[in-house]
């Protein structure tokens, strides 16, 4: 297996992240490969609530963007296998503007989660990435 820059960065995020204070629930019991990148041992997750406005996860990693109530946006680093409402979701083309995605590109997307309108809770931790502390996630929930 060739160590690419992206794979190395993901590994560095997982290895270098430290423990953070939190008012979040403890990490999921199944925080194995489906929770990517795996949080460092002992890390406590933090909680962020807002509206999911972008989901761009493709070749092993990507980002999600959540809008705060004041209109500002927070970008989270995320892995290819995100957990939404406790289910692993691999989705190359999430639904936009209330549309249904093509089943071959996004068979796992929860029907109730709409980009641009759905309120979500993101569970994350901070980790160094390219010299800056960034929020990293692998799990979100939506009512």
Secondary structure as GFF3:
##gff-version 3
##sequence-region A 1 143
A	DSSP	alpha_helix	5	16	.	.	.	ID=ss1
A	DSSP	beta_strand	46	57	.	.	.	ID=ss2
A	DSSP	beta_strand	61	67	.	.	.	ID=ss3
A	DSSP	beta_strand	73	84	.	.	.	ID=ss4
A	DSSP	beta_strand	87	89	.	.	.	ID=ss5
A	DSSP	beta_strand	119	129	.	.	.	ID=ss6
A	DSSP	beta_strand	132	141	.	.	.	ID=ss7
###
